[in-house]
Amino acid sequence: MIRTAIIGCGAYTPSRVMTNSDLEQVVETTDDWIVQRTGIRLRHIAAEGETTADLGERAARAALEDAGVSIDEIDLIILATSTPNHTFPATAVEIQARLGMQHGAAFDSQAVCSGFIFALTTADQYIRTGFAKRILVIGAETFSRILDWNDRTTCVLFGDGAGAVVCEAIEGEGNSSDRGILTAHLRSDGQFRDKLFVDGGPSTTGTVGHLRMEGREVFRHAVGMITDVIEAAYEATGFDSGDIDWFIPHQANKRIIDASAKKLHIAPEKVVITVDHHGNTSAASIPLALCEAAHDGRVKSGDVVLLEAMGGGFTWGSILLRW
């Protein structure tokens, strides 16, 4: 059986750091208020002229180097983003050109904060069907460009960044001891669109718009939706929470992460948390956290890793893999 293994990862965050104290100068808020409700202490903000393609390219190059492969060995690039450089073409093709890749294909995937889960699941399908042998999957966002900096309920939450992984086809036995992606589950429900959305777009207002969110409603649905796709992963593999070595959730809010882990009986020491120093970086959050945990030695070969995310739409999903 063909499995999709992650053979390298890379990350990039802009050099500009915005602390909670900095935000106190922008909107009526306090460091204590932000930390208590979100767990966030700082976030990175793209510089003027620094784009999603810039961030994605840096993360992609780091992932290729980590994997020890050249761009000539990549068959496909999938970029997860909700903040593309342009309406079209896809920002993925811009990154493709910057990397010097003139073969294969590249496209964007849009599922907001679940974007990386959707993109990695798509890559898994392409690899398992034999369409591609190696795929570069990137999550990159410049959410600072769509924030209303007068809205203290949203502008304190988000940051900019990018993470990337190189996926490769490997042979497995077809059981849960295989290396690579063991199972993936995706969901969406458009009836919740108004709970988390951007109030602009080329076909509606002709403007970029700003992010709008009903925070309490998002929190209310988040834990149940996350539990749904994780239980589906357990059912597909025969695993349970005791088999998980590392839980790497979307880094939206520490309260959501803590509540989800508690409900699923995942020990706190198994949860990778980067929201405190990244903020919510949407589609970039999971690859940023995964890369940090892999490079600091926490995630080791053979470890069982559970990824999950929920985003606007609503969209949500999970991936269970062996590193």
VENKANOR-V293869 format. One record per backbone hydrogen bond with DSSP energy under -1.0 kcal/mol. NH is the residue of the N-H (numbers start at 1). CO is the residue of the C=O. If there is no record, write none. Layout:
[[NH:CO] [NH:CO]]
This chain:
[[3:170] [5:168] [7:166] [10:164] [12:162] [18:43] [20:41] [23:19] [24:20] [25:22] [26:23] [27:23] [29:27] [34:30] [35:31] [36:32] [37:33] [38:34] [39:35] [41:276] [42:276] [43:18] [45:16] [50:47] [55:51] [56:52] [57:53] [58:54] [59:55] [60:56] [61:57] [62:58] [63:59] [64:60] [65:61] [66:62] [67:63] [68:64] [69:64] [73:70] [74:71] [75:134] [77:105] [78:136] [79:107] [80:138] [81:109] [95:91] [96:92] [97:93] [98:94] [99:95] [100:97] [101:96] [105:75] [107:77] [109:79] [114:111] [115:112] [118:114] [119:115] [120:116] [121:117] [122:118] [123:119] [124:120] [125:121] [126:122] [127:123] [128:124] [129:125] [130:127] [131:126] [132:126] [135:167] [136:76] [137:165] [138:78] [139:163] [140:80] [141:161] [145:142] [146:143] [151:148] [154:151] [155:151] [157:154] [159:280] [160:44] [161:141] [162:12] [163:139] [164:10] [165:137] [166:8] [167:135] [168:5] [169:133] [170:3] [172:1] [178:175] [180:322] [181:4] [182:320] [183:320] [185:318] [187:316] [189:314] [192:189] [193:190] [195:192] [196:193] [197:212] [199:210] [200:198] [204:201] [206:201] [211:146] [212:197] [214:195] [218:214] [219:215] [220:216] [221:217] [222:218] [225:221] [226:222] [227:223] [228:224] [229:225] [230:226] [231:227] [232:228] [233:229] [234:230] [235:231] [236:232] [237:233] [238:234] [243:240] [244:241] [245:304] [246:304] [247:270] [248:306] [250:308] [252:250] [254:38] [257:253] [258:254] [259:255] [260:256] [261:257] [262:258] [263:259] [264:260] [265:262] [266:261] [270:267] [271:268] [272:247] [277:274] [278:274] [279:275] [280:157] [284:281] [285:282] [288:284] [289:285] [290:286] [291:287] [292:288] [293:289] [294:290] [295:291] [296:292] [298:293] [299:293] [303:300] [305:321] [306:246] [307:319] [308:248] [309:317] [311:315] [315:311] [316:187] [317:309] [318:185] [319:307] [320:183] [321:305] [322:180] [323:303]]
